[in-house]
């Protein structure tokens, strides 16, 4: 895991899942917004680690999590049924595609 953290930090400047001096970690909403923004090469970094065989599900998960974050942080009215479906469909996609991933309690 340290290899992934180092690679992401070197390639994107994002410090992920590292302890903060005053408690907590660097995995904040601000870091997530940057990782899931269109101008980030975060997804390319992760893809270089997990391999090309995971490209399609990784891109789908990235797109869906990006949408969830943007909707969640929006001040517009949302269609809660459709938003709920997006969330409910993303979670099993992560579990089925990446069984080795430990999903943070703050995500699920």
N, C-alpha and C positions, 0 to 999 in steps of 0.2 A: 504494500500500500504506500510506503514511503516513496517508491519509485514513481507512482502515479502522481502523488502530491508534488514531487519535485518537477516532474515533466510539465504538469499543468502550470505551476508557478513560473517556470522558465519560459514556456511558450505563450502564456496569456497574462502573466502578472497576478493571477488570482491565487490567494492563499486559501486552500480549502482544508477544512477539518483539522486545524492546528490550534493548540491551546492558546488562549489569550492570557496575558499577565494578570489581569484582574478577574479571571474566571471566564468560563464559557469557551466557545471556539470561534474560529474565523468563518464558520459556515453560517452566514447571516443572509438576510433578505437582499441586502445590497450585492453580496457576492453572487447570489442566485440570479438576480436580475442581469448582472454582467455576463454570467455564464450562459444564460439563455437568450441573450440579445443577438440580433442578426449580425452584428459586427465582431462577434467573438469567435475565435478559432478553438473554443473549448471542445466542441464536438469532434473536431479533427484529432485533437490530442487524445481524447478517450478512445476514438476509433483505432488509433495507432496502437493502443494497448490491448484492446479486446479482440481485435482481428476483423478482417473483412467479412467473415461469415456472420457477424453480428450487425453488419451495416444497416440492413433494412429495419430490424426491430429497434436499433439504437436511434436511428433517425426518427422513427415514429414516436418513441418515448420522448425524445428531445422536443419534438414538435408539440406533443400533447402537454408535456409539463410546461413548456413555454406559454402555451395558450392558457393553461390553468393559472399560472402566475399572473399573466396580464389581466385575465378576467377577475381574479381575486382582488387585484389592486386597482381595479377600475371603479370609477364613481358613477358609472352608468347602470341602468337597470339591466339585470341579466335574466335570462330564461333559466330559472333554477332547475327545472327538470332536465334540460339539455346539459347544463353545467354538471349536475349530479351524474348523469350518464357518462360524461367525459371523464370525470374522476373515477367512477366505478369501473370503467373500461381500461383506464391507464394502470391502475394498481395490479390487476392480474396479468396484464401485458408485461410489466416489469418482472413479476414473479415467474411467469412462464418462460420468458426470454433470457432472463439472467438469474437463474436459481441461486447463484453464488453471491448475489448482492444482499447485504443487510440493509433493509429499508429503515430509515430513521423514523422514530415514533412521530416526529413533527411532520413527516410527509404523509404517512398513511392516516 
